[in-house]
Amino acid sequence: MGTALVTITPSSALRVGCIIESLATTVTSSRIETRPNWAEVSLSALRHNFRVVQNHVGQSVTICAVVKCNAYGHGVEECAPALQRAGATWFGVTSTDEGIVLRESGITARILVMCGLYSGEEEEALRNSLTPAVFRLEQAEALARAATRLGLVEPVPIHLKIDTGMARLGLPLSELKAFAEGVKRLPQIDLEGVFSHLASSEVLDDEDTALQIQRYDAALRDLEECGLNPRLRHLANSGAVSVRPNTWYNFVRPGLALYGYEQPVYRDGFVVNDAPALPLKPVLAWKTHILGLRDVPAGQPLGYSGAYVTPAPARIAAVSVGYGDGLSRKVSIHAGDPVPSLDDDPAVGRGEVLVRGRRAPMVGRISMDLTLLDVTRVPGVSIGDEVVLIGRSGDEQITAWDLARTSDTVVYETLCNLSKRVPRRHAE
């Protein structure tokens, strides 16, 4: 059989291009997700948490709402506008890319790029009215040159990040006076703010944290001696917002608290159970459905490698969630032997979900798309039943902290690890 040749004229090429563009729009933009795995995000709870934090620190303290990493996995393009409507006048992001996403989402408030700019981003950041953190004099000089090229009339505001002991990003204190003298020679630059980051703000008796606060205060005095008086001074993350009012100054950077969670507070190596808690509301719930049910006998290996063997007859449900969605493989119970307590071995999986208001354990190895549950003790369980990984069902609740503990990690990672294929459904 011969090969047919098709001649593409300019007009037909245009028509084909339009058809392809239309199909692409239909497939990638217009289609409603039908896989039963989604996250529900409450914008009213988000705004409630913002107001709780604002009332806690007082109206004289500015809140910089941290929305990096897609608003901690909650969906920044919807969460940031909701926070702006609630009164947020500052937002904190990691990068220029994240800042531009906010501008494209209609954010008119100030945006602090907390990890600074990469070389070559200066003009784009300034065109989008982003406020960069700097931690080297060369960064301020590059911004000054970019401001000159763009013909900016007003000085560019920057926030100096100093290293007070975390040894991550930040200007070493030994270089502070040289930086101050250098930045004073840049009329295009306005040192608007100075900040640092606490490594253990939730540990009330942590000596290193006390030293960090002392070093920060000393740096402010050194800047004043050099003739610089940054208007915005900030040190407090969510942990410090909760329990360290001496770190609030006039600007705070809550992240986790906005999404409904606080760090446990420690003293003498133990959790302080009577520490006052802010009345926060979890913003996100994560849900899926039961895809299949089967009754299996005792001794039945489950999942990859048969890593879990049923000790007795059981009803096993397959649900549409896996590590491809952000559910850690550490969560599920792998061995048929008795599971040690969480205190004895926090790395052994013991994940649970909620089905019909009852707790059901995850069993067998979590795979990319599916997880198995033992629903033997859930009366009336059926295919299509809702399964709650984070959230409420009946009188029971599983928080993101609960899920984090069963996978031997922190709540930040659990929330941020929700993958793009888990659609966020935002509602009031």
Buried (B, 14 or more C-beta within 10 A) or exposed (E): EEEEEEEEEEEEEEEEEEEEEEEEEEEEEEEEEEBBBBBBBBBEBBBBBBEBBBEBBEEEBBBBBBBBBBBBBBBBBBBBBBBBEBBBEBBBBBBBEBBBBBBEBEBEBBBBBBBBBEEEBBBBBBEBBBBBBBBBBEBBBBBBEBBEEEEBEEBBBBBBBBBBBBEEBBBEBEBBBEBBEBBEEBEBBBBBBBBBBBBBBBBBEBEBBEEBBEBBBEBBEBBEEBEBEBEBBBBBBBBBBBBBEEBBBBBBBBBBBBBBBBBEBBEEEEEBEEBEEBEBBBBBBBBBBBBEBEEBEEEBBBBEEEBBBBEEEBBBBBBBBBBBBBBBBBBBBBEBEEBEEEEEEBEBBBBBBBBBEBEBBBBBBBBEBBBBBBBBEBEEBEEEBBBBBBBBBEEBBBBBBBBBBBBBBBBBBBBBBBEEEBEBBBEE
